[in-house]
Structure formats: C-alpha cells, structure tokens
Amino acid sequence: MDKNEILEKSRQEKEDEGVTYAENEGRRYGEISFCLLIIAVLVYDFAKGLDNYLPMSLLWAYLAAQALGKYQTRRERKFLWGIVFGAIASLCFLLCYVLRTW
C-alpha cells in the first residue's frame, strides 16, 4: 500500500483523530472538575455538620456508570463488580438522603 492509498483510506473513515482527542480531553477535565467539586462539597458539609448522603450518592453513581462503560468495551469482571457495588452504594446513599429529608 502506498502513501496515497493510506491517505485515501484515512479520509474515507468518518472518525477524526483531532475530534476524538478533544472529546477525551474534555472528558478528562470534566472528571477532574467533578471530583474537585465533590471534594469541596464533602469538606463544606463536614465543616457545617451536615450529612454527605447526596454527594456520596452522586459520586457512586458516577463510578458505577464509568465502570459500565468500561465493562461494555472490555468485558472484564472487575468492571462488573464496580457496576454492582457502585449502584448499590449509590442507591443506599440516595435512600439515606431521601429518608433524612422526607
């Protein structure tokens, strides 16, 4: 395969590496900012003597969803455990939050 054939094949693919890179960077910064926000809320709640049920529910739901995405692509058992335990933890914290604020 010569250079022109490789370039033509690359042009025919619908996936742009620059767009994929930008999306991955956006996701990475989104994850970092989400974690920093959760930490800030946890510290604030602790300082004010409030419960941490809602931010912990959000954190565990996020971790379960992230494990789900990894499990769907890699089919590794450790991600399945992450889905199960993350979902259970998220639901438990959410239930505690609802019961506390009811």
SEFIZA-3560 file (N, C-alpha, C; in Angstrom, 3 decimals):
REM SEFIZA-3560
<numar><xx>0.849</xx><yy>-1.175</yy><zz>0.000</zz><atom>N</atom></numar>
<numar><xx>0.000</xx><yy>0.000</yy><zz>0.000</zz><atom>CA</atom></numar>
<numar><xx>0.898</xx><yy>1.242</yy><zz>0.000</zz><atom>C</atom></numar>
<numar><xx>0.660</xx><yy>2.125</yy><zz>-0.936</zz><atom>N</atom></numar>
<numar><xx>1.481</xx><yy>3.324</yy><zz>-0.996</zz><atom>CA</atom></numar>
<numar><xx>0.841</xx><yy>4.461</yy><zz>-0.190</zz><atom>C</atom></numar>
<numar><xx>1.528</xx><yy>5.569</yy><zz>-0.169</zz><atom>N</atom></numar>
<numar><xx>1.115</xx><yy>6.709</yy><zz>0.650</zz><atom>CA</atom></numar>
<numar><xx>-0.261</xx><yy>7.231</yy><zz>0.267</zz><atom>C</atom></numar>
<numar><xx>-0.553</xx><yy>7.321</yy><zz>-1.014</zz><atom>N</atom></numar>
<numar><xx>-1.839</xx><yy>7.843</yy><zz>-1.473</zz><atom>CA</atom></numar>
<numar><xx>-2.999</xx><yy>6.940</yy><zz>-1.077</zz><atom>C</atom></numar>
<numar><xx>-2.789</xx><yy>5.619</yy><zz>-1.129</zz><atom>N</atom></numar>
<numar><xx>-3.839</xx><yy>4.693</yy><zz>-0.720</zz><atom>CA</atom></numar>
<numar><xx>-4.129</xx><yy>4.817</yy><zz>0.776</zz><atom>C</atom></numar>
<numar><xx>-3.090</xx><yy>4.973</yy><zz>1.562</zz><atom>N</atom></numar>
<numar><xx>-3.256</xx><yy>5.132</yy><zz>3.009</zz><atom>CA</atom></numar>
<numar><xx>-4.007</xx><yy>6.422</yy><zz>3.316</zz><atom>C</atom></numar>
<numar><xx>-3.630</xx><yy>7.510</yy><zz>2.640</zz><atom>N</atom></numar>
<numar><xx>-4.313</xx><yy>8.788</yy><zz>2.841</zz><atom>CA</atom></numar>
<numar><xx>-5.777</xx><yy>8.712</yy><zz>2.420</zz><atom>C</atom></numar>
<numar><xx>-6.054</xx><yy>8.052</yy><zz>1.309</zz><atom>N</atom></numar>
<numar><xx>-7.434</xx><yy>7.919</yy><zz>0.845</zz><atom>CA</atom></numar>
<numar><xx>-8.274</xx><yy>7.090</yy><zz>1.818</zz><atom>C</atom></numar>
<numar><xx>-7.690</xx><yy>6.029</yy><zz>2.326</zz><atom>N</atom></numar>
<numar><xx>-8.400</xx><yy>5.185</yy><zz>3.298</zz><atom>CA</atom></numar>
<numar><xx>-8.682</xx><yy>5.974</yy><zz>4.578</zz><atom>C</atom></numar>
<numar><xx>-7.727</xx><yy>6.773</yy><zz>4.995</zz><atom>N</atom></numar>
<numar><xx>-7.902</xx><yy>7.593</yy><zz>6.193</zz><atom>CA</atom></numar>
<numar><xx>-9.003</xx><yy>8.625</yy><zz>5.991</zz><atom>C</atom></numar>
<numar><xx>-9.090</xx><yy>9.195</yy><zz>4.813</zz><atom>N</atom></numar>
<numar><xx>-10.119</xx><yy>10.197</yy><zz>4.521</zz><atom>CA</atom></numar>
<numar><xx>-11.512</xx><yy>9.575</yy><zz>4.492</zz><atom>C</atom></numar>
<numar><xx>-11.605</xx><yy>8.307</yy><zz>4.072</zz><atom>N</atom></numar>
<numar><xx>-12.897</xx><yy>7.638</yy><zz>3.985</zz><atom>CA</atom></numar>
<numar><xx>-13.456</xx><yy>7.290</yy><zz>5.361</zz><atom>C</atom></numar>
<numar><xx>-12.589</xx><yy>7.130</yy><zz>6.356</zz><atom>N</atom></numar>
<numar><xx>-13.065</xx><yy>6.854</yy><zz>7.701</zz><atom>CA</atom></numar>
<numar><xx>-13.748</xx><yy>8.098</yy><zz>8.244</zz><atom>C</atom></numar>
<numar><xx>-14.819</xx><yy>7.887</yy><zz>8.960</zz><atom>N</atom></numar>
<numar><xx>-15.614</xx><yy>9.006</yy><zz>9.477</zz><atom>CA</atom></numar>
<numar><xx>-15.058</xx><yy>9.568</yy><zz>10.779</zz><atom>C</atom></numar>
<numar><xx>-14.121</xx><yy>8.887</yy><zz>11.397</zz><atom>N</atom></numar>
<numar><xx>-13.598</xx><yy>9.306</yy><zz>12.694</zz><atom>CA</atom></numar>
<numar><xx>-12.391</xx><yy>10.216</yy><zz>12.518</zz><atom>C</atom></numar>
<numar><xx>-12.451</xx><yy>11.375</yy><zz>13.133</zz><atom>N</atom></numar>
<numar><xx>-11.365</xx><yy>12.341</yy><zz>13.087</zz><atom>CA</atom></numar>
<numar><xx>-10.585</xx><yy>12.248</yy><zz>14.390</zz><atom>C</atom></numar>
<numar><xx>-9.297</xx><yy>11.987</yy><zz>14.293</zz><atom>N</atom></numar>
<numar><xx>-8.478</xx><yy>11.821</yy><zz>15.498</zz><atom>CA</atom></numar>
<numar><xx>-8.418</xx><yy>13.094</yy><zz>16.331</zz><atom>C</atom></numar>
<numar><xx>-8.458</xx><yy>14.251</yy><zz>15.692</zz><atom>N</atom></numar>
<numar><xx>-8.450</xx><yy>15.516</yy><zz>16.421</zz><atom>CA</atom></numar>
<numar><xx>-9.709</xx><yy>15.692</yy><zz>17.255</zz><atom>C</atom></numar>
<numar><xx>-10.857</xx><yy>15.324</yy><zz>16.684</zz><atom>N</atom></numar>
<numar><xx>-12.122</xx><yy>15.417</yy><zz>17.412</zz><atom>CA</atom></numar>
<numar><xx>-12.128</xx><yy>14.423</yy><zz>18.573</zz><atom>C</atom></numar>
<numar><xx>-11.659</xx><yy>13.206</yy><zz>18.322</zz><atom>N</atom></numar>
<numar><xx>-11.595</xx><yy>12.187</yy><zz>19.373</zz><atom>CA</atom></numar>
<numar><xx>-10.692</xx><yy>12.645</yy><zz>20.506</zz><atom>C</atom></numar>
<numar><xx>-9.551</xx><yy>13.217</yy><zz>20.164</zz><atom>N</atom></numar>
<numar><xx>-8.629</xx><yy>13.726</yy><zz>21.184</zz><atom>CA</atom></numar>
<numar><xx>-9.275</xx><yy>14.831</yy><zz>22.006</zz><atom>C</atom></numar>
<numar><xx>-9.960</xx><yy>15.748</yy><zz>21.335</zz><atom>N</atom></numar>
<numar><xx>-10.621</xx><yy>16.859</yy><zz>22.039</zz><atom>CA</atom></numar>
<numar><xx>-11.718</xx><yy>16.342</yy><zz>22.962</zz><atom>C</atom></numar>
<numar><xx>-12.483</xx><yy>15.361</yy><zz>22.501</zz><atom>N</atom></numar>
<numar><xx>-13.534</xx><yy>14.781</yy><zz>23.343</zz><atom>CA</atom></numar>
<numar><xx>-12.939</xx><yy>14.099</yy><zz>24.572</zz><atom>C</atom></numar>
<numar><xx>-11.853</xx><yy>13.372</yy><zz>24.380</zz><atom>N</atom></numar>
<numar><xx>-11.202</xx><yy>12.692</yy><zz>25.506</zz><atom>CA</atom></numar>
<numar><xx>-10.635</xx><yy>13.694</yy><zz>26.507</zz><atom>C</atom></numar>
<numar><xx>-10.047</xx><yy>14.772</yy><zz>26.004</zz><atom>N</atom></numar>
<numar><xx>-9.524</xx><yy>15.806</yy><zz>26.902</zz><atom>CA</atom></numar>
<numar><xx>-10.666</xx><yy>16.481</yy><zz>27.669</zz><atom>C</atom></numar>
<numar><xx>-11.761</xx><yy>16.745</yy><zz>26.977</zz><atom>N</atom></numar>
<numar><xx>-12.921</xx><yy>17.341</yy><zz>27.626</zz><atom>CA</atom></numar>
<numar><xx>-13.463</xx><yy>16.439</yy><zz>28.727</zz><atom>C</atom></numar>
<numar><xx>-13.535</xx><yy>15.142</yy><zz>28.430</zz><atom>N</atom></numar>
<numar><xx>-13.981</xx><yy>14.177</yy><zz>29.437</zz><atom>CA</atom></numar>
<numar><xx>-13.047</xx><yy>14.159</yy><zz>30.641</zz><atom>C</atom></numar>
<numar><xx>-11.763</xx><yy>14.189</yy><zz>30.369</zz><atom>N</atom></numar>
<numar><xx>-10.775</xx><yy>14.135</yy><zz>31.452</zz><atom>CA</atom></numar>
<numar><xx>-10.909</xx><yy>15.350</yy><zz>32.359</zz><atom>C</atom></numar>
<numar><xx>-11.018</xx><yy>16.541</yy><zz>31.773</zz><atom>N</atom></numar>
<numar><xx>-11.168</xx><yy>17.747</yy><zz>32.579</zz><atom>CA</atom></numar>
<numar><xx>-12.520</xx><yy>17.769</yy><zz>33.289</zz><atom>C</atom></numar>
<numar><xx>-13.532</xx><yy>17.232</yy><zz>32.659</zz><atom>N</atom></numar>
<numar><xx>-14.835</xx><yy>17.122</yy><zz>33.303</zz><atom>CA</atom></numar>
<numar><xx>-14.786</xx><yy>16.223</yy><zz>34.530</zz><atom>C</atom></numar>
<numar><xx>-14.079</xx><yy>15.100</yy><zz>34.413</zz><atom>N</atom></numar>
<numar><xx>-13.937</xx><yy>14.180</yy><zz>35.546</zz><atom>CA</atom></numar>
<numar><xx>-13.162</xx><yy>14.835</yy><zz>36.684</zz><atom>C</atom></numar>
<numar><xx>-12.111</xx><yy>15.543</yy><zz>36.337</zz><atom>N</atom></numar>
<numar><xx>-11.306</xx><yy>16.218</yy><zz>37.367</zz><atom>CA</atom></numar>
<numar><xx>-12.145</xx><yy>17.272</yy><zz>38.079</zz><atom>C</atom></numar>
<numar><xx>-12.872</xx><yy>18.083</yy><zz>37.316</zz><atom>N</atom></numar>
<numar><xx>-13.670</xx><yy>19.133</yy><zz>37.946</zz><atom>CA</atom></numar>
<numar><xx>-14.809</xx><yy>18.543</yy><zz>38.775</zz><atom>C</atom></numar>
<numar><xx>-15.405</xx><yy>17.444</yy><zz>38.321</zz><atom>N</atom></numar>
<numar><xx>-16.457</xx><yy>16.782</yy><zz>39.087</zz><atom>CA</atom></numar>
<numar><xx>-15.907</xx><yy>16.282</yy><zz>40.428</zz><atom>C</atom></numar>
<numar><xx>-14.752</xx><yy>15.651</yy><zz>40.395</zz><atom>N</atom></numar>
<numar><xx>-14.147</xx><yy>15.145</yy><zz>41.633</zz><atom>CA</atom></numar>
<numar><xx>-13.781</xx><yy>16.289</yy><zz>42.579</zz><atom>C</atom></numar>
<numar><xx>-13.245</xx><yy>17.375</yy><zz>42.042</zz><atom>N</atom></numar>
<numar><xx>-12.918</xx><yy>18.523</yy><zz>42.891</zz><atom>CA</atom></numar>
<numar><xx>-14.171</xx><yy>19.140</yy><zz>43.510</zz><atom>C</atom></numar>
<numar><xx>-15.240</xx><yy>19.199</yy><zz>42.739</zz><atom>N</atom></numar>
<numar><xx>-16.494</xx><yy>19.733</yy><zz>43.262</zz><atom>CA</atom></numar>
<numar><xx>-17.057</xx><yy>18.832</yy><zz>44.361</zz><atom>C</atom></numar>
<numar><xx>-17.010</xx><yy>17.529</yy><zz>44.153</zz><atom>N</atom></numar>
<numar><xx>-17.479</xx><yy>16.585</yy><zz>45.181</zz><atom>CA</atom></numar>
<numar><xx>-16.657</xx><yy>16.751</yy><zz>46.456</zz><atom>C</atom></numar>
<numar><xx>-15.342</xx><yy>16.864</yy><zz>46.314</zz><atom>N</atom></numar>
<numar><xx>-14.481</xx><yy>17.051</yy><zz>47.483</zz><atom>CA</atom></numar>
<numar><xx>-14.832</xx><yy>18.344</yy><zz>48.203</zz><atom>C</atom></numar>
<numar><xx>-15.038</xx><yy>19.426</yy><zz>47.457</zz><atom>N</atom></numar>
<numar><xx>-15.389</xx><yy>20.706</yy><zz>48.068</zz><atom>CA</atom></numar>
<numar><xx>-16.715</xx><yy>20.606</yy><zz>48.825</zz><atom>C</atom></numar>
<numar><xx>-17.701</xx><yy>19.940</yy><zz>48.241</zz><atom>N</atom></numar>
<numar><xx>-18.999</xx><yy>19.782</yy><zz>48.907</zz><atom>CA</atom></numar>
<numar><xx>-18.853</xx><yy>18.904</yy><zz>50.155</zz><atom>C</atom></numar>
<numar><xx>-18.074</xx><yy>17.844</yy><zz>50.068</zz><atom>N</atom></numar>
<numar><xx>-17.866</xx><yy>16.976</yy><zz>51.234</zz><atom>CA</atom></numar>
<numar><xx>-17.190</xx><yy>17.732</yy><zz>52.377</zz><atom>C</atom></numar>
<numar><xx>-16.180</xx><yy>18.525</yy><zz>52.053</zz><atom>N</atom></numar>
<numar><xx>-15.481</xx><yy>19.312</yy><zz>53.076</zz><atom>CA</atom></numar>
<numar><xx>-16.432</xx><yy>20.341</yy><zz>53.688</zz><atom>C</atom></numar>
<numar><xx>-17.205</xx><yy>21.020</yy><zz>52.849</zz><atom>N</atom></numar>
<numar><xx>-18.165</xx><yy>22.012</yy><zz>53.336</zz><atom>CA</atom></numar>
<numar><xx>-19.200</xx><yy>21.355</yy><zz>54.251</zz><atom>C</atom></numar>
<numar><xx>-19.773</xx><yy>20.243</yy><zz>53.802</zz><atom>N</atom></numar>
<numar><xx>-20.773</xx><yy>19.548</yy><zz>54.620</zz><atom>CA</atom></numar>
<numar><xx>-20.185</xx><yy>19.102</yy><zz>55.952</zz><atom>C</atom></numar>
<numar><xx>-18.951</xx><yy>18.601</yy><zz>55.917</zz><atom>N</atom></numar>
<numar><xx>-18.295</xx><yy>18.176</yy><zz>57.149</zz><atom>CA</atom></numar>
<numar><xx>-18.084</xx><yy>19.368</yy><zz>58.090</zz><atom>C</atom></numar>
<numar><xx>-17.635</xx><yy>20.483</yy><zz>57.534</zz><atom>N</atom></numar>
<numar><xx>-17.382</xx><yy>21.673</yy><zz>58.353</zz><atom>CA</atom></numar>
<numar><xx>-18.673</xx><yy>22.223</yy><zz>58.959</zz><atom>C</atom></numar>
<numar><xx>-19.787</xx><yy>22.118</yy><zz>58.243</zz><atom>N</atom></numar>
<numar><xx>-21.067</xx><yy>22.625</yy><zz>58.724</zz><atom>CA</atom></numar>
<numar><xx>-21.845</xx><yy>21.591</yy><zz>59.541</zz><atom>C</atom></numar>
<numar><xx>-21.318</xx><yy>20.371</yy><zz>59.637</zz><atom>N</atom></numar>
<numar><xx>-22.003</xx><yy>19.324</yy><zz>60.384</zz><atom>CA</atom></numar>
<numar><xx>-23.190</xx><yy>18.724</yy><zz>59.642</zz><atom>C</atom></numar>
<numar><xx>-23.197</xx><yy>18.832</yy><zz>58.329</zz><atom>N</atom></numar>
<numar><xx>-24.279</xx><yy>18.277</yy><zz>57.514</zz><atom>CA</atom></numar>
<numar><xx>-23.937</xx><yy>16.861</yy><zz>57.079</zz><atom>C</atom></numar>
<numar><xx>-24.973</xx><yy>16.123</yy><zz>56.677</zz><atom>N</atom></numar>
<numar><xx>-24.691</xx><yy>14.771</yy><zz>56.174</zz><atom>CA</atom></numar>
<numar><xx>-24.168</xx><yy>14.840</yy><zz>54.743</zz><atom>C</atom></numar>
<numar><xx>-23.511</xx><yy>13.780</yy><zz>54.325</zz><atom>N</atom></numar>
<numar><xx>-22.901</xx><yy>13.728</yy><zz>52.996</zz><atom>CA</atom></numar>
<numar><xx>-23.605</xx><yy>12.743</yy><zz>52.074</zz><atom>C</atom></numar>
<numar><xx>-24.855</xx><yy>12.454</yy><zz>52.347</zz><atom>N</atom></numar>
<numar><xx>-25.535</xx><yy>11.410</yy><zz>51.579</zz><atom>CA</atom></numar>
<numar><xx>-25.675</xx><yy>11.745</yy><zz>50.096</zz><atom>C</atom></numar>
<numar><xx>-26.089</xx><yy>12.953</yy><zz>49.782</zz><atom>N</atom></numar>
<numar><xx>-26.325</xx><yy>13.290</yy><zz>48.378</zz><atom>CA</atom></numar>
<numar><xx>-25.033</xx><yy>13.327</yy><zz>47.547</zz><atom>C</atom></numar>
<numar><xx>-23.978</xx><yy>14.019</yy><zz>47.990</zz><atom>N</atom></numar>
<numar><xx>-22.758</xx><yy>13.979</yy><zz>47.167</zz><atom>CA</atom></numar>
<numar><xx>-22.163</xx><yy>12.577</yy><zz>47.046</zz><atom>C</atom></numar>
<numar><xx>-22.289</xx><yy>11.775</yy><zz>48.095</zz><atom>N</atom></numar>
<numar><xx>-21.775</xx><yy>10.405</yy><zz>48.009</zz><atom>CA</atom></numar>
<numar><xx>-22.608</xx><yy>9.577</yy><zz>47.041</zz><atom>C</atom></numar>
<numar><xx>-23.909</xx><yy>9.812</yy><zz>47.001</zz><atom>N</atom></numar>
<numar><xx>-24.763</xx><yy>9.118</yy><zz>46.045</zz><atom>CA</atom></numar>
<numar><xx>-24.363</xx><yy>9.471</yy><zz>44.616</zz><atom>C</atom></numar>
<numar><xx>-24.113</xx><yy>10.754</yy><zz>44.369</zz><atom>N</atom></numar>
<numar><xx>-23.687</xx><yy>11.185</yy><zz>43.033</zz><atom>CA</atom></numar>
<numar><xx>-22.338</xx><yy>10.591</yy><zz>42.653</zz><atom>C</atom></numar>
<numar><xx>-21.419</xx><yy>10.573</yy><zz>43.599</zz><atom>N</atom></numar>
<numar><xx>-20.090</xx><yy>10.017</yy><zz>43.325</zz><atom>CA</atom></numar>
<numar><xx>-20.174</xx><yy>8.537</yy><zz>42.970</zz><atom>C</atom></numar>
<numar><xx>-20.914</xx><yy>7.759</yy><zz>43.753</zz><atom>N</atom></numar>
<numar><xx>-21.019</xx><yy>6.323</yy><zz>43.488</zz><atom>CA</atom></numar>
<numar><xx>-21.783</xx><yy>6.043</yy><zz>42.200</zz><atom>C</atom></numar>
<numar><xx>-22.772</xx><yy>6.862</yy><zz>41.886</zz><atom>N</atom></numar>
<numar><xx>-23.484</xx><yy>6.688</yy><zz>40.613</zz><atom>CA</atom></numar>
<numar><xx>-22.543</xx><yy>6.955</yy><zz>39.440</zz><atom>C</atom></numar>
<numar><xx>-21.724</xx><yy>7.970</yy><zz>39.573</zz><atom>N</atom></numar>
<numar><xx>-20.752</xx><yy>8.280</yy><zz>38.526</zz><atom>CA</atom></numar>
<numar><xx>-19.761</xx><yy>7.121</yy><zz>38.348</zz><atom>C</atom></numar>
<numar><xx>-19.257</xx><yy>6.588</yy><zz>39.472</zz><atom>N</atom></numar>
<numar><xx>-18.298</xx><yy>5.486</yy><zz>39.391</zz><atom>CA</atom></numar>
<numar><xx>-18.933</xx><yy>4.232</yy><zz>38.782</zz><atom>C</atom></numar>
<numar><xx>-20.194</xx><yy>3.972</yy><zz>39.109</zz><atom>N</atom></numar>
<numar><xx>-20.894</xx><yy>2.826</yy><zz>38.526</zz><atom>CA</atom></numar>
<numar><xx>-21.078</xx><yy>3.013</yy><zz>37.020</zz><atom>C</atom></numar>
<numar><xx>-21.450</xx><yy>4.217</yy><zz>36.607</zz><atom>N</atom></numar>
<numar><xx>-21.641</xx><yy>4.491</yy><zz>35.181</zz><atom>CA</atom></numar>
<numar><xx>-20.321</xx><yy>4.396</yy><zz>34.422</zz><atom>C</atom></numar>
<numar><xx>-19.262</xx><yy>4.853</yy><zz>35.040</zz><atom>N</atom></numar>
<numar><xx>-17.945</xx><yy>4.751</yy><zz>34.404</zz><atom>CA</atom></numar>
<numar><xx>-17.536</xx><yy>3.284</yy><zz>34.257</zz><atom>C</atom></numar>
<numar><xx>-17.803</xx><yy>2.482</yy><zz>35.277</zz><atom>N</atom></numar>
<numar><xx>-17.498</xx><yy>1.052</yy><zz>35.207</zz><atom>CA</atom></numar>
<numar><xx>-18.341</xx><yy>0.374</yy><zz>34.133</zz><atom>C</atom></numar>
<numar><xx>-19.582</xx><yy>0.820</yy><zz>33.972</zz><atom>N</atom></numar>
<numar><xx>-20.451</xx><yy>0.256</yy><zz>32.939</zz><atom>CA</atom></numar>
<numar><xx>-19.873</xx><yy>0.495</yy><zz>31.549</zz><atom>C</atom></numar>
<numar><xx>-19.417</xx><yy>1.702</yy><zz>31.307</zz><atom>N</atom></numar>
<numar><xx>-18.803</xx><yy>2.000</yy><zz>30.011</zz><atom>CA</atom></numar>
<numar><xx>-17.570</xx><yy>1.157</yy><zz>29.743</zz><atom>C</atom></numar>
<numar><xx>-16.755</xx><yy>0.966</yy><zz>30.767</zz><atom>N</atom></numar>
<numar><xx>-15.551</xx><yy>0.147</yy><zz>30.599</zz><atom>CA</atom></numar>
<numar><xx>-15.912</xx><yy>-1.326</yy><zz>30.423</zz><atom>C</atom></numar>
<numar><xx>-16.936</xx><yy>-1.772</yy><zz>31.151</zz><atom>N</atom></numar>
<numar><xx>-17.335</xx><yy>-3.177</yy><zz>31.034</zz><atom>CA</atom></numar>
<numar><xx>-17.877</xx><yy>-3.480</yy><zz>29.643</zz><atom>C</atom></numar>
<numar><xx>-18.634</xx><yy>-2.544</yy><zz>29.079</zz><atom>N</atom></numar>
<numar><xx>-19.212</xx><yy>-2.771</yy><zz>27.759</zz><atom>CA</atom></numar>
<numar><xx>-18.149</xx><yy>-2.907</yy><zz>26.685</zz><atom>C</atom></numar>
<numar><xx>-17.015</xx><yy>-2.250</yy><zz>26.861</zz><atom>N</atom></numar>
<numar><xx>-15.978</xx><yy>-2.330</yy><zz>25.834</zz><atom>CA</atom></numar>
<numar><xx>-14.959</xx><yy>-3.426</yy><zz>26.110</zz><atom>C</atom></numar>
<numar><xx>-14.670</xx><yy>-3.711</yy><zz>27.382</zz><atom>N</atom></numar>
<numar><xx>-13.594</xx><yy>-4.647</yy><zz>27.689</zz><atom>CA</atom></numar>
<numar><xx>-14.056</xx><yy>-5.990</yy><zz>28.242</zz><atom>C</atom></numar>
<numar><xx>-15.290</xx><yy>-6.058</yy><zz>28.748</zz><atom>N</atom></numar>
<numar><xx>-15.861</xx><yy>-7.294</yy><zz>29.292</zz><atom>CA</atom></numar>
<numar><xx>-14.995</xx><yy>-7.930</yy><zz>30.372</zz><atom>C</atom></numar>
<numar><xx>-14.410</xx><yy>-7.104</yy><zz>31.219</zz><atom>N</atom></numar>
<numar><xx>-13.611</xx><yy>-7.604</yy><zz>32.335</zz><atom>CA</atom></numar>
<numar><xx>-14.469</xx><yy>-7.646</yy><zz>33.588</zz><atom>C</atom></numar>
<numar><xx>-14.326</xx><yy>-8.722</yy><zz>34.342</zz><atom>N</atom></numar>
<numar><xx>-15.172</xx><yy>-8.962</yy><zz>35.505</zz><atom>CA</atom></numar>
<numar><xx>-15.038</xx><yy>-7.876</yy><zz>36.579</zz><atom>C</atom></numar>
<numar><xx>-13.853</xx><yy>-7.297</yy><zz>36.713</zz><atom>N</atom></numar>
<numar><xx>-13.656</xx><yy>-6.282</yy><zz>37.749</zz><atom>CA</atom></numar>
<numar><xx>-14.560</xx><yy>-5.075</yy><zz>37.521</zz><atom>C</atom></numar>
<numar><xx>-14.861</xx><yy>-4.751</yy><zz>36.270</zz><atom>N</atom></numar>
<numar><xx>-15.750</xx><yy>-3.636</yy><zz>35.985</zz><atom>CA</atom></numar>
<numar><xx>-17.194</xx><yy>-3.993</yy><zz>36.318</zz><atom>C</atom></numar>
<numar><xx>-17.555</xx><yy>-5.248</yy><zz>36.150</zz><atom>N</atom></numar>
<numar><xx>-18.890</xx><yy>-5.701</yy><zz>36.529</zz><atom>CA</atom></numar>
<numar><xx>-19.099</xx><yy>-5.526</yy><zz>38.033</zz><atom>C</atom></numar>
<numar><xx>-18.087</xx><yy>-5.858</yy><zz>38.814</zz><atom>N</atom></numar>
<numar><xx>-18.161</xx><yy>-5.649</yy><zz>40.262</zz><atom>CA</atom></numar>
<numar><xx>-18.298</xx><yy>-4.159</yy><zz>40.584</zz><atom>C</atom></numar>
<numar><xx>-17.593</xx><yy>-3.332</yy><zz>39.856</zz><atom>N</atom></numar>
<numar><xx>-17.701</xx><yy>-1.888</yy><zz>40.051</zz><atom>CA</atom></numar>
<numar><xx>-19.102</xx><yy>-1.371</yy><zz>39.784</zz><atom>C</atom></numar>
<numar><xx>-19.749</xx><yy>-1.934</yy><zz>38.754</zz><atom>N</atom></numar>
<numar><xx>-21.125</xx><yy>-1.545</yy><zz>38.446</zz><atom>CA</atom></numar>
<numar><xx>-22.047</xx><yy>-1.929</yy><zz>39.599</zz><atom>C</atom></numar>
<numar><xx>-21.941</xx><yy>-3.177</yy><zz>40.036</zz><atom>N</atom></numar>
<numar><xx>-22.834</xx><yy>-3.691</yy><zz>41.077</zz><atom>CA</atom></numar>
<numar><xx>-22.654</xx><yy>-2.930</yy><zz>42.384</zz><atom>C</atom></numar>
<numar><xx>-21.417</xx><yy>-2.856</yy><zz>42.865</zz><atom>N</atom></numar>
<numar><xx>-21.188</xx><yy>-2.193</yy><zz>44.149</zz><atom>CA</atom></numar>
<numar><xx>-21.419</xx><yy>-0.686</yy><zz>44.071</zz><atom>C</atom></numar>
<numar><xx>-21.068</xx><yy>-0.075</yy><zz>42.961</zz><atom>N</atom></numar>
<numar><xx>-21.311</xx><yy>1.354</yy><zz>42.801</zz><atom>CA</atom></numar>
<numar><xx>-22.793</xx><yy>1.681</yy><zz>42.788</zz><atom>C</atom></numar>
<numar><xx>-23.565</xx><yy>0.861</yy><zz>42.074</zz><atom>N</atom></numar>
<numar><xx>-25.016</xx><yy>1.093</yy><zz>42.017</zz><atom>CA</atom></numar>
<numar><xx>-25.657</xx><yy>0.876</yy><zz>43.380</zz><atom>C</atom></numar>
<numar><xx>-25.247</xx><yy>-0.179</yy><zz>44.082</zz><atom>N</atom></numar>
<numar><xx>-25.803</xx><yy>-0.442</yy><zz>45.410</zz><atom>CA</atom></numar>
<numar><xx>-25.453</xx><yy>0.694</yy><zz>46.364</zz><atom>C</atom></numar>
<numar><xx>-24.191</xx><yy>1.123</yy><zz>46.362</zz><atom>N</atom></numar>
<numar><xx>-23.776</xx><yy>2.213</yy><zz>47.248</zz><atom>CA</atom></numar>
<numar><xx>-24.529</xx><yy>3.494</yy><zz>46.918</zz><atom>C</atom></numar>
<numar><xx>-24.683</xx><yy>3.785</yy><zz>45.639</zz><atom>N</atom></numar>
<numar><xx>-25.395</xx><yy>4.986</yy><zz>45.231</zz><atom>CA</atom></numar>
<numar><xx>-26.842</xx><yy>4.952</yy><zz>45.696</zz><atom>C</atom></numar>
<numar><xx>-27.501</xx><yy>3.829</yy><zz>45.503</zz><atom>N</atom></numar>
<numar><xx>-28.893</xx><yy>3.702</yy><zz>45.927</zz><atom>CA</atom></numar>
<numar><xx>-29.034</xx><yy>3.792</yy><zz>47.441</zz><atom>C</atom></numar>
<numar><xx>-28.110</xx><yy>3.205</yy><zz>48.173</zz><atom>N</atom></numar>
<numar><xx>-28.158</xx><yy>3.277</yy><zz>49.641</zz><atom>CA</atom></numar>
<numar><xx>-27.990</xx><yy>4.721</yy><zz>50.122</zz><atom>C</atom></numar>
<numar><xx>-27.011</xx><yy>5.432</yy><zz>49.574</zz><atom>N</atom></numar>
<numar><xx>-26.816</xx><yy>6.832</yy><zz>49.962</zz><atom>CA</atom></numar>
<numar><xx>-28.023</xx><yy>7.687</yy><zz>49.557</zz><atom>C</atom></numar>
<numar><xx>-28.587</xx><yy>7.395</yy><zz>48.388</zz><atom>N</atom></numar>
<numar><xx>-29.763</xx><yy>8.139</yy><zz>47.947</zz><atom>CA</atom></numar>
<numar><xx>-30.948</xx><yy>7.868</yy><zz>48.873</zz><atom>C</atom></numar>
<numar><xx>-31.133</xx><yy>6.619</yy><zz>49.256</zz><atom>N</atom></numar>
<numar><xx>-32.203</xx><yy>6.272</yy><zz>50.183</zz><atom>CA</atom></numar>
<numar><xx>-32.010</xx><yy>6.980</yy><zz>51.524</zz><atom>C</atom></numar>
<numar><xx>-30.790</xx><yy>6.989</yy><zz>52.031</zz><atom>N</atom></numar>
<numar><xx>-30.499</xx><yy>7.701</yy><zz>53.276</zz><atom>CA</atom></numar>
<numar><xx>-30.819</xx><yy>9.190</yy><zz>53.144</zz><atom>C</atom></numar>
<numar><xx>-30.459</xx><yy>9.775</yy><zz>52.009</zz><atom>N</atom></numar>
<numar><xx>-30.742</xx><yy>11.190</yy><zz>51.788</zz><atom>CA</atom></numar>
<numar><xx>-32.245</xx><yy>11.458</yy><zz>51.765</zz><atom>C</atom></numar>
<numar><xx>-32.989</xx><yy>10.616</yy><zz>51.047</zz><atom>N</atom></numar>
<numar><xx>-34.439</xx><yy>10.800</yy><zz>50.943</zz><atom>CA</atom></numar>
<numar><xx>-35.085</xx><yy>10.636</yy><zz>52.325</zz><atom>C</atom></numar>
<numar><xx>-34.687</xx><yy>9.612</yy><zz>53.055</zz><atom>N</atom></numar>
<numar><xx>-35.265</xx><yy>9.387</yy><zz>54.383</zz><atom>CA</atom></numar>
<numar><xx>-34.916</xx><yy>10.525</yy><zz>55.338</zz><atom>C</atom></numar>
<numar><xx>-33.740</xx><yy>11.067</yy><zz>55.206</zz><atom>N</atom></numar>
<numar><xx>-33.304</xx><yy>12.161</yy><zz>56.073</zz><atom>CA</atom></numar>
<numar><xx>-34.059</xx><yy>13.469</yy><zz>55.768</zz><atom>C</atom></numar>
<numar><xx>-34.386</xx><yy>13.678</yy><zz>54.500</zz><atom>N</atom></numar>
<numar><xx>-35.021</xx><yy>14.937</yy><zz>54.114</zz><atom>CA</atom></numar>
<numar><xx>-36.527</xx><yy>14.820</yy><zz>53.959</zz><atom>C</atom></numar>
<numar><xx>-37.090</xx><yy>13.682</yy><zz>54.143</zz><atom>N</atom></numar>
<numar><xx>-38.525</xx><yy>13.459</yy><zz>53.933</zz><atom>CA</atom></numar>
<numar><xx>-39.339</xx><yy>14.258</yy><zz>54.879</zz><atom>C</atom></numar>
//
